[in-house]
Amino acid sequence: MSLILAIDTSFGTSVALVENGKLLAEHNVLDTMKHAELIGSAITDVLARAGVKPNQVGAVVAGRGPAPFTGLRVGLAAATMFAAGVGIKLYGAVSLDAIALAALPAVDVSKDAPLLVTADARRKEVYWALYSGINAQGEPIRVDGPGVLKPAELEDYLVNRNVHPIRTDIAISAASLAFLLEAQLRSGNASQEVGALYLRAADAVEPKARIGKAVSG
Amino acid sequence: MSQLKILPAEESHIEQMMALELECFGRDAWTEESMRFEALADHTRYFVLLDGEKVRGYAGLSKLPASHQADVQTIAVDPQLRGQGYGRKLMDRLVSEARNLGASEIFLEVRADNSVAQGLYASMGFEHIDTRKRYYQPDDVDAWVMRAALAAETKSQPVVLGIESSCDETGIGIVRGSTLLANVISSSMDQHARFGGVVPEIAARAHLEALQPTLIQALHDAKLSMDDIDAIAVTNGPGLAGALMVGVGAAKALAVASGKPIYAVNHLVGHVGVDVLEGELELPTIALLVSGGHTSLLLVRDLLDDVTLLGETIDDAAGEAFDKVARLLGLGYPGGPSIDIAAKTGDPKAIRFPRGLTLPKDMEKHRYDFSFSGLKTAVARWVEVAEARGEAFSVADVAASFREAVADVLTAKAVAACNDHGVKRLLLGGGVVANARLRELATERCKANDIELRIPELKLCTDNGAMIAALGAQLVMAGRAPSSLDFGVDSTLSVETVYTR
């Protein structure tokens, strides 16, 4: 397997270089407003610390969220152009899955008590997904989600399904995203779909629209 | 005899090229199949010498994207025109094309017994570097391999890739110095149509999706690879923040991936700088930039160091006013073109709509500022009143009168700026320049005031990446230090910040 550059801006700005299950360098800044400023230096920094030239990178993986749109897009745009610039493959992965991959080894999950991963969706809502464990290839098994709900709605949703999840506050890291891609490449589940997971339509109202609310959320 | 022109070869020329090929090369001639393939291939550039519709000569060059070598594949001139310098003209074109494509050297083969051609090539800097024995059969004649270096001249002409994403167009352009190599624009305009104006979130989403295909198309059009790019330029303002961030994130990663410097440039100054692609940008000049997002009047004494904002809109941009009035009149989006069409049969003097900020008291404070919000409201009121009275009215007259009010105030203030500052040049930029009446009135008034008017080609007036690349190339050629990798976007970036360090 080759060198993987992972980029995730679903929360802060996180960039990592991973090779065969080993983390070579990672750069994490938790600021949720400065992705456009930080992304270039973050990539430069991990390459420099790992002593890797851009053309030695074998693949790029981008975190697709779900996440607040504006910041998320910076990472996806950067991953897309880095891959295009070097001429290497670009993969996409669900950011919540990467969090689950990092959190699952430390928790005891069961059918009624899966792992719940949430992320701030702004507007008093959260993105969420449920995981039942890790499969033989080392991938997290997502059993529900990703979705977006108000916290109270999410709790109702879980109670109604008699689910009492284990929660985690592990933050997203690009290293986890890269490990996730490695597992997906082994299992043949790696995806080259890199579209942002918005889960909400763009806010826009048609002028003089007579159809009520034009968009949800 | 009419003027002969050298133009890129097209499918329709192949038949005539073949006739000339057979006449010039006899049994060495290519087949029509080879000619069509080579003349129209992606890795070649073929040109024809045209006398009206008639092909009197042609020449072709091959240059692979990742290679720094170009090869002259063929050159032929009608025997009746030989000795008149047309062979040299075709060769000059190939050499300059090779340079534009990023070649550092150019090769050709010539018969050892063709001293006339050898003399021409030698006079153009080609040297005899090798001989291929008995290359031309069945004549059993050697071929000379000749080579000319292009490197020295390409250095001062940096290849810059520019990325623009400040509004609803994802633009990627490539220039070499002041020569346009590619200008690819992917617009999300259709997605905004039902909302009657640009929706920032929709624009930002569309940018992200358009990035990769637009980059590939631009490199393809320029026949270059990323290895050939010397620097990256990107718009970091003014514009829609979320949209700008997509371009900035993309440009930074592309710069890091390719190891090239990055320049964060001002969108509005890009609209001025684009004129270098259409010949010398003559300075000083007044620039009137009118689009859906901007209405600005600038005094440009120096493109990189001295750009002054004389005035701008204090409310809606002119393009926005067109969109809103078009919607009001039940015309399509974008409003500029639909109002242009509707206004064709209308009387521009039918209704006297107000000219914003032109009254004496306003002129004191806002001599070069614009306001279109009142005009839009005036049109709305006029229509409401007419409808309330149950009067039939002519949409064409309303459209023509509204358009006249906009064009009148834009050109009057621009001409005043020229006269006040003793600058007898006016440059137009921005998408609203597509408006026929604006161009007409600007032409008329500039002529009357002895002002030289410059209007770049429309594809360079609307938002595009080529203008960003062109401004970036000017910065590189002036030896300016690149931006640091840590710049951000600034949705209200001042026009006086030409680039962000």
HADDOCK unambig.tbl for C-alpha pairs under 7 A between the chains (distance, minus, plus):
assign (segid A and resid 36 and name CA) (segid B and resid 245 and name CA) 5.69 0.50 0.50
assign (segid A and resid 36 and name CA) (segid B and resid 248 and name CA) 6.39 0.50 0.50
assign (segid A and resid 36 and name CA) (segid B and resid 249 and name CA) 5.44 0.50 0.50
assign (segid A and resid 36 and name CA) (segid B and resid 488 and name CA) 5.93 0.50 0.50
assign (segid A and resid 37 and name CA) (segid B and resid 486 and name CA) 4.83 0.50 0.50
assign (segid A and resid 37 and name CA) (segid B and resid 487 and name CA) 5.38 0.50 0.50
assign (segid A and resid 37 and name CA) (segid B and resid 488 and name CA) 4.66 0.50 0.50
assign (segid A and resid 38 and name CA) (segid B and resid 486 and name CA) 5.99 0.50 0.50
assign (segid A and resid 39 and name CA) (segid B and resid 249 and name CA) 6.60 0.50 0.50
assign (segid A and resid 40 and name CA) (segid B and resid 252 and name CA) 5.10 0.50 0.50
assign (segid A and resid 40 and name CA) (segid B and resid 253 and name CA) 5.88 0.50 0.50
assign (segid A and resid 40 and name CA) (segid B and resid 256 and name CA) 6.90 0.50 0.50
assign (segid A and resid 40 and name CA) (segid B and resid 485 and name CA) 5.65 0.50 0.50
assign (segid A and resid 40 and name CA) (segid B and resid 486 and name CA) 6.93 0.50 0.50
assign (segid A and resid 41 and name CA) (segid B and resid 485 and name CA) 5.99 0.50 0.50
assign (segid A and resid 41 and name CA) (segid B and resid 486 and name CA) 6.70 0.50 0.50
assign (segid A and resid 44 and name CA) (segid B and resid 256 and name CA) 6.58 0.50 0.50
assign (segid A and resid 54 and name CA) (segid B and resid 257 and name CA) 5.33 0.50 0.50
assign (segid A and resid 70 and name CA) (segid B and resid 242 and name CA) 5.61 0.50 0.50
assign (segid A and resid 73 and name CA) (segid B and resid 208 and name CA) 6.87 0.50 0.50
assign (segid A and resid 73 and name CA) (segid B and resid 246 and name CA) 6.20 0.50 0.50
assign (segid A and resid 74 and name CA) (segid B and resid 245 and name CA) 6.22 0.50 0.50
assign (segid A and resid 74 and name CA) (segid B and resid 246 and name CA) 5.36 0.50 0.50
assign (segid A and resid 74 and name CA) (segid B and resid 249 and name CA) 4.98 0.50 0.50
assign (segid A and resid 75 and name CA) (segid B and resid 249 and name CA) 6.89 0.50 0.50
assign (segid A and resid 77 and name CA) (segid B and resid 208 and name CA) 6.00 0.50 0.50
assign (segid A and resid 77 and name CA) (segid B and resid 246 and name CA) 5.89 0.50 0.50
assign (segid A and resid 77 and name CA) (segid B and resid 249 and name CA) 5.79 0.50 0.50
assign (segid A and resid 77 and name CA) (segid B and resid 250 and name CA) 4.80 0.50 0.50
assign (segid A and resid 78 and name CA) (segid B and resid 249 and name CA) 5.01 0.50 0.50
assign (segid A and resid 78 and name CA) (segid B and resid 250 and name CA) 4.44 0.50 0.50
assign (segid A and resid 78 and name CA) (segid B and resid 253 and name CA) 4.89 0.50 0.50
assign (segid A and resid 80 and name CA) (segid B and resid 212 and name CA) 6.74 0.50 0.50
assign (segid A and resid 81 and name CA) (segid B and resid 212 and name CA) 6.83 0.50 0.50
assign (segid A and resid 81 and name CA) (segid B and resid 250 and name CA) 5.44 0.50 0.50
assign (segid A and resid 81 and name CA) (segid B and resid 253 and name CA) 5.91 0.50 0.50
assign (segid A and resid 81 and name CA) (segid B and resid 254 and name CA) 5.26 0.50 0.50
assign (segid A and resid 82 and name CA) (segid B and resid 253 and name CA) 5.05 0.50 0.50
assign (segid A and resid 82 and name CA) (segid B and resid 254 and name CA) 5.23 0.50 0.50
assign (segid A and resid 82 and name CA) (segid B and resid 257 and name CA) 5.29 0.50 0.50
assign (segid A and resid 85 and name CA) (segid B and resid 226 and name CA) 6.40 0.50 0.50
assign (segid A and resid 85 and name CA) (segid B and resid 254 and name CA) 5.50 0.50 0.50
assign (segid A and resid 85 and name CA) (segid B and resid 257 and name CA) 5.62 0.50 0.50
assign (segid A and resid 85 and name CA) (segid B and resid 258 and name CA) 6.07 0.50 0.50
assign (segid A and resid 86 and name CA) (segid B and resid 257 and name CA) 5.88 0.50 0.50
assign (segid A and resid 86 and name CA) (segid B and resid 258 and name CA) 6.76 0.50 0.50
assign (segid A and resid 202 and name CA) (segid B and resid 201 and name CA) 5.70 0.50 0.50
assign (segid A and resid 202 and name CA) (segid B and resid 202 and name CA) 6.10 0.50 0.50
assign (segid A and resid 204 and name CA) (segid B and resid 199 and name CA) 6.55 0.50 0.50
assign (segid A and resid 205 and name CA) (segid B and resid 195 and name CA) 6.60 0.50 0.50
assign (segid A and resid 206 and name CA) (segid B and resid 194 and name CA) 6.27 0.50 0.50
assign (segid A and resid 206 and name CA) (segid B and resid 195 and name CA) 4.58 0.50 0.50
assign (segid A and resid 207 and name CA) (segid B and resid 195 and name CA) 6.01 0.50 0.50
assign (segid A and resid 207 and name CA) (segid B and resid 196 and name CA) 6.99 0.50 0.50
